[in-house]
Amino acid sequence: MSVIEEGGKRVILFDASKAQKLRWWAATELDLIATKFIAINSAWSEKWLIQEQEKSNVSAYLAQNADTSSDKSGAWRKVCASKGRIFWIKIPPRHLESLQEKMFCVNDTHSSSSKLKGKIGKNLALSAWEEYWSKLTDLFPVLDISEMSEIYPEASLFKPWSGAVQLEFNLYGVKFTLVLNQALVEDLLGIDSQHVSDTKKTGKSLFAGRLYSIPEAIAHKKVHVKVELSGCELEIGNLQQMQLGDVIPLAHGLDEPLHVKFANDDELCLAFLGTKSQKKAIEVVAIGYPSKNS
């Protein structure tokens, strides 16, 4: 962005090449992302957590709603893929020890053997974790994985309309946190978007494997409109004597269109009264007409 003086006025210029679309995800899309990670966690747990097969519960929500003021301690790993797809994962300290205990201990006071608590157990826990990590990164072609660091994900991911999604889940008694940028979210949703064109044609669902602009996202929302005739003034005495069958003349000419307004009285259009399918209807003749008060 740059500011210049032109004709005695200050003009702001924006670089269109650096513009970023506003991103937002519906609950159905967040649920789909969560489902993908639930499938990975469940399949992995069934294979490795013999003593206690866990049911994975993944929470997915817009990163803008994350509590960034909470504890940021712990090591984060940044994983990059092609086309700008990135996610960050917070891996708790000593998580391999927790995994080893979960794999070979029925409870905190009884273990299957001392060997499984030692070097053999550590190696098996490491193999289990490497397989889980492989399943996680198989969601997309990984180009680069950073070393563990204390670097918190970029602040821009937690701004409104960033399109980033945060995931939280417990695995073998350890809490994991993932932050996915909008490019990766879009890619994950695209995997299940084979019927996008059919969905758009029917208009029955807004879900598709791509992001929607704000006008598209609200296109199927409904608003209340009302049709009005020009009003008239009546004396209070006439109102008191009003009976069934009385005719009240209006200040609305037969050749004048009706006023179509929103619920807050903002004017939408002009229309003539008609019928369609044995119901009263209106035919729009002018859109966005000016208010008489303007």
Secondary structure, 3 states (H helix, E strand, C coil): CEEEEECCEEEEECCHHHCCCCECCCHHHHHHHHHHHHHHHHHHHHHHCCCCCCCCCCEEEEHHHCCCCCCCCCEEEEEEEHHHCEEEEEECCCHHHHHHHHHHEEECCEECCHHHHCHHHHHHHHHHHHHHHHHHHCCCCEEEECCCECCCCCHHHHCCCECCEEEEEEECCEEEEEEECHHHHHHHHHCCCCCHHHHHHHCCCCCCCCCCCHHHHCCCCCCCEEEECCCCCCCHHHHHCCCCCCCCCCCCCCCCCEEEEECCCCEEEEEEEEEECCEEEEEEEEECCCCCCC
